[in-house]
């Protein structure tokens, strides 16, 4: 005997959604945006004339990430 299990009924309006105030989201958005820009700099531009650190240490740490993201490095 095959029995089907019906999914629970969902109200037509959908689940109740509590809106997030912009004041709660904005500091996190700025923080993660700044973090992403710093990471993009180190992966994409930390080499040559714009380098902050001397030597090739940072380049070697992010070398595979550079190729993965399409940045040329050699």
Buried (B, 14 or more C-beta within 10 A) or exposed (E): EEEEEEEEEEEEEEEEEEEEEEEEEEEEEEEEEEEEEEEEEBBBEBBEEEBEEEEEEBBEEBBEEBEEEEBEEE
